[in-house]
């Protein structure tokens, strides 16, 4: 007899409370189980085989998990993404893109993989467990405690990936384009090649920007930035860029401040055009997400005893002990990125507000849009 028929018979038998009271223990138990069975069965089959799980388009991938950021993210798995897992050159002619051919044509390509395993801090047993990709989030949270910011000096993220992947054999977890689109090229469980001694413990991002220079007037600035009739500065995208290079159609970019910013990095006076407002907004959300996901990563930047931004490489012992957001120049003496223009205080204070909106001491910081002199703690600007 089918369960539905048994249920109908039992219910017919138990039409009154008196009849139910006359049921013995086993009859009552059967009635309860059969009544609950449809709910149990259907709750376990809420997702039908073949159902596509929709994403919102703001997720980053961390040890195989999708974590929301609140800003647009294109992963290496998405159309238009940049895949650092691939061994071939992405932008070479297809028939010449395989690694065997690429190794002969590009001297800096010494390995087909542009990333490897995060081993530092892991036991032998842990390495054996994760070497095949078996990271879980708690294990990764024990290892990752730094977020390193770079400028790419290529202008846009597409060109940055081409240089790193096709020509230098390097990698970075994120690219941040001028329109605020974040591209993720690797799961954060991977050890990307972007910041030498910090690679094993860090996440890296290349922010599209043409870099910092010792003179205010130079060929790079004249090619990439132009003052318009409204008194603001436009980004000038070079003729060799393809229309699909930037995800936002017909994007017109402007640095947050129209004039180059003068500041000191590694003891040198440097000029740099600021990042775009879209980049600041996206980076703020990404910082909040990463600091929330990785508890050891403090939402702060390197400060001196007075609380001011440090604009030089950290001494080795300080770097070894540092946990938080930092620049490439904090890691290496020969680097100046992300440059003197970056508005650190805007990023950190607003990221803290996103992490805990109820935390009233963290007041919103407005993006500087003029070249006023900020507090020394806010950037390397003087």
WOKA-V842456 format. One record per residue. PSI is psi in whole degrees, 0 to 359 (999 if undefined). OMEGA is omega in whole degrees, 0 to 359 (* if undefined). D_CENTER is the distance of its C-alpha to the mean C-alpha in whole Angstrom. Layout:
psi=PSI omega=OMEGA d_center=D_CENTER
psi=PSI omega=OMEGA d_center=D_CENTER
This chain:
psi=139 omega=180 d_center=58
psi=153 omega=181 d_center=55
psi=326 omega=180 d_center=53
psi=324 omega=178 d_center=53
psi=320 omega=177 d_center=57
psi=316 omega=180 d_center=57
psi=318 omega=180 d_center=55
psi=319 omega=180 d_center=57
psi=318 omega=179 d_center=60
psi=319 omega=180 d_center=59
psi=322 omega=176 d_center=58
psi=322 omega=182 d_center=61
psi=335 omega=186 d_center=63
psi=43 omega=183 d_center=61
psi=334 omega=181 d_center=62
psi=157 omega=179 d_center=63
psi=331 omega=179 d_center=62
psi=321 omega=179 d_center=65
psi=320 omega=179 d_center=64
psi=318 omega=180 d_center=61
psi=332 omega=181 d_center=63
psi=346 omega=179 d_center=65
psi=143 omega=174 d_center=62
psi=178 omega=185 d_center=62
psi=316 omega=184 d_center=59
psi=323 omega=178 d_center=58
psi=318 omega=179 d_center=58
psi=318 omega=180 d_center=56
psi=318 omega=179 d_center=53
psi=319 omega=179 d_center=54
psi=316 omega=181 d_center=53
psi=314 omega=182 d_center=50
psi=317 omega=181 d_center=49
psi=327 omega=177 d_center=50
psi=322 omega=183 d_center=49
psi=342 omega=187 d_center=45
psi=313 omega=181 d_center=45
psi=319 omega=180 d_center=43
psi=320 omega=180 d_center=41
psi=314 omega=183 d_center=40
psi=312 omega=185 d_center=40
psi=330 omega=177 d_center=38
psi=330 omega=178 d_center=35
psi=349 omega=181 d_center=34
psi=36 omega=183 d_center=34
psi=326 omega=178 d_center=32
psi=118 omega=182 d_center=30
psi=147 omega=176 d_center=32
psi=135 omega=180 d_center=31
psi=356 omega=179 d_center=30
psi=131 omega=178 d_center=28
psi=127 omega=178 d_center=25
psi=113 omega=184 d_center=22
psi=141 omega=173 d_center=20
psi=161 omega=182 d_center=16
psi=346 omega=180 d_center=16
psi=11 omega=178 d_center=13
psi=15 omega=187 d_center=10
psi=141 omega=166 d_center=9
psi=161 omega=183 d_center=6
psi=122 omega=182 d_center=9
psi=109 omega=182 d_center=10
psi=42 omega=178 d_center=13
psi=356 omega=180 d_center=14
psi=145 omega=174 d_center=13
psi=124 omega=182 d_center=12
psi=128 omega=184 d_center=10
psi=145 omega=178 d_center=10
psi=335 omega=185 d_center=9
psi=8 omega=178 d_center=12
psi=162 omega=187 d_center=10
psi=128 omega=179 d_center=10
psi=133 omega=173 d_center=8
psi=116 omega=180 d_center=10
psi=172 omega=178 d_center=10
psi=344 omega=180 d_center=12
psi=350 omega=186 d_center=15
psi=154 omega=172 d_center=15
psi=134 omega=181 d_center=18
psi=3 omega=180 d_center=16
psi=174 omega=180 d_center=13
psi=120 omega=192 d_center=13
psi=103 omega=180 d_center=14
psi=358 omega=174 d_center=14
psi=340 omega=182 d_center=16
psi=143 omega=179 d_center=19
psi=338 omega=181 d_center=22
psi=162 omega=176 d_center=23
psi=131 omega=186 d_center=23
psi=323 omega=189 d_center=21
psi=7 omega=175 d_center=23
psi=158 omega=172 d_center=26
psi=139 omega=189 d_center=29
psi=319 omega=183 d_center=29
psi=349 omega=178 d_center=32
psi=10 omega=189 d_center=31
psi=344 omega=182 d_center=27
psi=159 omega=188 d_center=28
psi=323 omega=181 d_center=27
psi=316 omega=178 d_center=31
psi=319 omega=182 d_center=32
psi=321 omega=181 d_center=28
psi=327 omega=179 d_center=29
psi=329 omega=185 d_center=33
psi=333 omega=183 d_center=31
psi=112 omega=188 d_center=29
psi=334 omega=183 d_center=30
psi=354 omega=179 d_center=26
psi=94 omega=184 d_center=25
psi=344 omega=182 d_center=27
psi=145 omega=178 d_center=25
psi=337 omega=179 d_center=24
psi=132 omega=178 d_center=20
psi=19 omega=181 d_center=18
psi=169 omega=172 d_center=16
psi=198 omega=189 d_center=18
psi=138 omega=171 d_center=18
psi=107 omega=182 d_center=17
psi=334 omega=186 d_center=21
psi=131 omega=177 d_center=21
psi=357 omega=180 d_center=23
psi=147 omega=174 d_center=23
psi=169 omega=178 d_center=27
psi=318 omega=180 d_center=29
psi=322 omega=179 d_center=29
psi=322 omega=178 d_center=25
psi=317 omega=178 d_center=24
psi=325 omega=182 d_center=27
psi=321 omega=187 d_center=25
psi=350 omega=187 d_center=22
psi=336 omega=177 d_center=23
psi=8 omega=180 d_center=23
psi=6 omega=187 d_center=19
psi=45 omega=176 d_center=21
psi=143 omega=164 d_center=18
psi=165 omega=186 d_center=18
psi=316 omega=179 d_center=16
psi=322 omega=179 d_center=18
psi=319 omega=180 d_center=19
psi=325 omega=179 d_center=15
psi=336 omega=177 d_center=15
psi=336 omega=189 d_center=18
psi=320 omega=189 d_center=17
psi=125 omega=179 d_center=13
psi=8 omega=179 d_center=14
psi=146 omega=174 d_center=12
psi=112 omega=187 d_center=9
psi=127 omega=180 d_center=11
psi=132 omega=178 d_center=11
psi=154 omega=159 d_center=13
psi=150 omega=190 d_center=14
psi=339 omega=182 d_center=15
psi=27 omega=175 d_center=19
psi=350 omega=174 d_center=19
psi=317 omega=180 d_center=19
psi=161 omega=186 d_center=16
psi=326 omega=179 d_center=13
psi=314 omega=180 d_center=16
psi=325 omega=179 d_center=18
psi=313 omega=180 d_center=16
psi=322 omega=179 d_center=15
psi=315 omega=180 d_center=19
psi=311 omega=183 d_center=19
psi=309 omega=190 d_center=17
psi=314 omega=187 d_center=18
psi=333 omega=189 d_center=21
psi=331 omega=187 d_center=23
psi=349 omega=180 d_center=21
psi=30 omega=181 d_center=20
psi=176 omega=181 d_center=17
psi=165 omega=176 d_center=13
psi=149 omega=185 d_center=10
psi=320 omega=185 d_center=7
psi=148 omega=167 d_center=5
psi=136 omega=179 d_center=8
psi=111 omega=185 d_center=8
psi=170 omega=185 d_center=12
psi=336 omega=180 d_center=15
psi=5 omega=179 d_center=15
psi=1 omega=177 d_center=12
psi=131 omega=175 d_center=10
psi=129 omega=174 d_center=7
psi=128 omega=175 d_center=8
psi=127 omega=186 d_center=6
psi=342 omega=182 d_center=9
psi=151 omega=166 d_center=10
psi=144 omega=183 d_center=10
psi=352 omega=175 d_center=8
psi=341 omega=184 d_center=12
psi=150 omega=175 d_center=13
psi=101 omega=179 d_center=14
psi=158 omega=181 d_center=13
psi=92 omega=185 d_center=15
psi=339 omega=187 d_center=14
psi=42 omega=174 d_center=16
psi=252 omega=189 d_center=19
psi=345 omega=180 d_center=20
psi=1 omega=186 d_center=17
psi=318 omega=187 d_center=15
psi=336 omega=186 d_center=16
psi=1 omega=191 d_center=15
psi=164 omega=167 d_center=12
psi=141 omega=182 d_center=8
psi=151 omega=176 d_center=8
psi=133 omega=174 d_center=7
psi=118 omega=181 d_center=10
psi=128 omega=182 d_center=11
psi=116 omega=181 d_center=14
psi=147 omega=186 d_center=17
psi=5 omega=169 d_center=20
psi=187 omega=186 d_center=20
psi=145 omega=188 d_center=23
psi=160 omega=185 d_center=27
psi=345 omega=179 d_center=30
psi=149 omega=180 d_center=32
psi=327 omega=179 d_center=31
psi=118 omega=180 d_center=33
psi=167 omega=184 d_center=32
psi=325 omega=182 d_center=31
psi=311 omega=180 d_center=28
psi=320 omega=183 d_center=28
psi=333 omega=179 d_center=31
psi=326 omega=191 d_center=29
psi=346 omega=183 d_center=26
psi=138 omega=181 d_center=27
psi=132 omega=178 d_center=30
psi=132 omega=180 d_center=31
psi=180 omega=184 d_center=33
psi=342 omega=180 d_center=36
psi=358 omega=179 d_center=34
psi=359 omega=175 d_center=33
psi=172 omega=183 d_center=29
psi=133 omega=178 d_center=28
psi=148 omega=166 d_center=26
psi=134 omega=179 d_center=24
psi=112 omega=180 d_center=26
psi=129 omega=188 d_center=24
psi=155 omega=184 d_center=27
psi=333 omega=183 d_center=29
psi=352 omega=178 d_center=28
psi=139 omega=178 d_center=24
psi=153 omega=182 d_center=25
psi=326 omega=183 d_center=24
psi=5 omega=183 d_center=22
psi=328 omega=179 d_center=19
psi=131 omega=188 d_center=18
psi=322 omega=180 d_center=17
psi=119 omega=181 d_center=19
psi=138 omega=175 d_center=22
psi=35 omega=182 d_center=25
psi=133 omega=174 d_center=22
psi=113 omega=186 d_center=23
psi=149 omega=177 d_center=21
psi=135 omega=170 d_center=22
psi=150 omega=183 d_center=21
psi=327 omega=176 d_center=21
psi=135 omega=189 d_center=24
psi=335 omega=180 d_center=27
psi=151 omega=175 d_center=28
psi=147 omega=181 d_center=27
psi=134 omega=177 d_center=26
psi=131 omega=178 d_center=28
psi=178 omega=183 d_center=27
psi=128 omega=175 d_center=27
psi=132 omega=182 d_center=25
psi=32 omega=179 d_center=26
psi=5 omega=181 d_center=30
psi=141 omega=174 d_center=30
psi=124 omega=184 d_center=30
psi=149 omega=175 d_center=27
psi=141 omega=179 d_center=27
psi=138 omega=169 d_center=24
psi=142 omega=183 d_center=23
psi=167 omega=174 d_center=20
psi=168 omega=182 d_center=17
psi=155 omega=176 d_center=17
psi=325 omega=179 d_center=17
psi=323 omega=178 d_center=15
psi=319 omega=179 d_center=12
psi=317 omega=181 d_center=13
psi=314 omega=181 d_center=13
psi=318 omega=182 d_center=9
psi=323 omega=177 d_center=8
psi=315 omega=181 d_center=10
psi=324 omega=179 d_center=9
psi=319 omega=177 d_center=6
psi=314 omega=179 d_center=8
psi=317 omega=181 d_center=10
psi=314 omega=182 d_center=8
psi=318 omega=180 d_center=7
psi=331 omega=176 d_center=11
psi=323 omega=183 d_center=12
psi=325 omega=182 d_center=11
psi=97 omega=187 d_center=12
psi=333 omega=180 d_center=16
psi=344 omega=181 d_center=16
psi=103 omega=181 d_center=14
psi=143 omega=178 d_center=16
psi=78 omega=182 d_center=14
psi=170 omega=177 d_center=16
psi=165 omega=182 d_center=17
psi=128 omega=182 d_center=20
psi=152 omega=174 d_center=23
psi=187 omega=185 d_center=27
psi=337 omega=180 d_center=30
psi=3 omega=179 d_center=30
psi=8 omega=181 d_center=27
psi=153 omega=177 d_center=26
psi=131 omega=172 d_center=23
psi=130 omega=185 d_center=23
psi=36 omega=178 d_center=23
psi=173 omega=176 d_center=24
psi=137 omega=176 d_center=23
psi=140 omega=172 d_center=24
psi=152 omega=187 d_center=27
psi=318 omega=182 d_center=26
psi=323 omega=178 d_center=27
psi=319 omega=179 d_center=25
psi=319 omega=179 d_center=22
psi=328 omega=183 d_center=22
psi=354 omega=186 d_center=23
psi=136 omega=176 d_center=20
psi=115 omega=181 d_center=17
psi=201 omega=180 d_center=14
psi=138 omega=181 d_center=12
psi=168 omega=179 d_center=14
psi=164 omega=176 d_center=15
psi=327 omega=181 d_center=16
psi=345 omega=174 d_center=19
psi=343 omega=184 d_center=19
psi=323 omega=186 d_center=19
psi=140 omega=181 d_center=22
psi=336 omega=184 d_center=25
psi=13 omega=181 d_center=25
psi=148 omega=178 d_center=21
psi=2 omega=181 d_center=21
psi=147 omega=13 d_center=17
psi=15 omega=173 d_center=16
psi=174 omega=184 d_center=19
psi=346 omega=186 d_center=22
psi=340 omega=186 d_center=21
psi=131 omega=182 d_center=17
psi=84 omega=185 d_center=18
psi=317 omega=185 d_center=17
psi=322 omega=177 d_center=19
psi=312 omega=183 d_center=18
psi=310 omega=188 d_center=14
psi=313 omega=182 d_center=15
psi=320 omega=180 d_center=18
psi=329 omega=174 d_center=17
psi=320 omega=178 d_center=14
psi=322 omega=178 d_center=16
psi=321 omega=178 d_center=18
psi=324 omega=180 d_center=16
psi=326 omega=181 d_center=16
psi=85 omega=182 d_center=19
psi=338 omega=182 d_center=21
psi=354 omega=182 d_center=24
psi=88 omega=188 d_center=24
psi=330 omega=180 d_center=26
psi=336 omega=181 d_center=26
psi=86 omega=179 d_center=23
psi=149 omega=179 d_center=24
psi=139 omega=178 d_center=22
psi=130 omega=179 d_center=22
psi=147 omega=178 d_center=22
psi=131 omega=177 d_center=21
psi=129 omega=180 d_center=24
psi=358 omega=175 d_center=25
psi=163 omega=184 d_center=28
psi=49 omega=174 d_center=29
psi=164 omega=181 d_center=30
psi=109 omega=178 d_center=30
psi=173 omega=174 d_center=27
psi=148 omega=183 d_center=28
psi=329 omega=182 d_center=27
psi=344 omega=185 d_center=25
psi=339 omega=178 d_center=22
psi=184 omega=176 d_center=22
psi=14 omega=186 d_center=24
psi=142 omega=176 d_center=26
psi=999 omega=* d_center=30
